[in-house]
Amino acid sequence: MTRTRVVVVDDHPMVAEGIEAILESYDDLQVIATLSDGRTMIDRLDELSPDVILMDLNMPGLGGLSATEMILERRPATRILVLSMHDSPEYISTALSHGARGYVLKDVPTDEIKQAIDAVMAGERYLCTGAEGALAPRDGTREQLTTREQTVLLQLAQGKSNKEVALVLDISVRTVETHRKNIKRKLGISTTAGLTRYALEHGVLQGTGANL
């Protein structure tokens, strides 16, 4: 029997070890590594050659979203399953738009993680009940940020004012204000502080604006 090779990437050792113990109870799964950040996963990707990666979103260094993009650029067949405590629609939609094949909340029953792995290995998308419910009202209708909006978000997240962003990007202040308004609308975030928090949590500050 061919066993599915799984890597758990989570910066909380107790969480990672708990998931490993759960998955190792299944004969058709093999947890080949538990890692604490996205950068280590990237560095060991070719060595480990996982079938499925259970990826946390918020980790020190390279976060889960940026890591997901980089992994899929190098190994497109890898199935990435986000395992997170966040159930907001923007988290779920963004993870899926970055190439994740599924989204599972950390408080799901243990056997649901196995169901999720089986589903993505079969080529399906998997959303746990909580994630599916959060996404349902906006699924398929959420607009993605344009490249320019991603760049503006990066600048705003660095603490720049509208005027400073306008100078850096050589656009008018009014254009920056329009982009800021559109970014808030698309992400469902109403405050500038919320935008900054979103950028920090989604790894926007770790690279370029295209790494949203």
Residue, then its C-alpha position, 0 to 999 in steps of 0.5 A: m500500500t502506498r502511503t500518503r506523505v504528509v508534512v505538518v507546518d505549524d509553529h506551535p509544537m503541541v499542535a503539530e505533535g498532536i496532529e502528527a499523533i492523530l495522522e500516524s494512527y492511519d495506516d495509509l498516512q505517513v507524517i514525514a516531518t513536522l516543521s515550525d515555519g514556511r521557510t524551513m518547508i521551502d528549504r526542505l521541499d525537494e528533500l521531503s517531497p510531500d504529497v500533502i502539506l498541512m499549513d498554518l497561516n500565521m508563523p514567524g518568518l515566512g507565513g503560510l500564504s507566501a510559502t504556499e505560493m512558493i511551494l506551488e511554483r516549484r512543485p505544482a502537484t503538491r496539495i496544500l491544506v490550510l489548518s487555521m484557527h481563523d474562520s473569516p471569509e477573507y482568510i479562507s478566500t485568500a488562502l484558496s486564491h493562493g492555491a490551497r486545496g482546502y481549509v480546515l479549522k483547528d477545532v474540527p473533530t480529529d477524523e475530519i483532518k483525515q477526510a480533508i487529506d483524502a479529499v485533496m488527494a482525490g483532486e477535490r477541494y475541501l472546506c470544513t463545515g465552519a469554513e464553508g459556512a463562513l465563505a458561502p455568502r461570498d464564494g464566487t463573488r469576491e473580487q481579487l485585488t489588482t496588482r496595483e492594489q496589492t502594491v498600494l496595500l504593501q505601501l499602506a502596511q508599511g505605515k505610509s500616508n496617502k501622500e507618501v504612497a502617491l509619491v512612491l508610486d508616482i500617482s495622485v493622492r486621489t488615486v491612492e484614496t480610490h485604491r484604498k477604498n477599493i481594497k477595503r471593499k474587496l477585503g471586507i475590512s473597514t479600518t486602516a488598522g485592519l488593513t495593516r493587520y491583514a497585511l501582517e497576518h498574510g505575509v504582505l510585508q515579507g516580500t512584494g505586493a504580489n505576495l498578498 
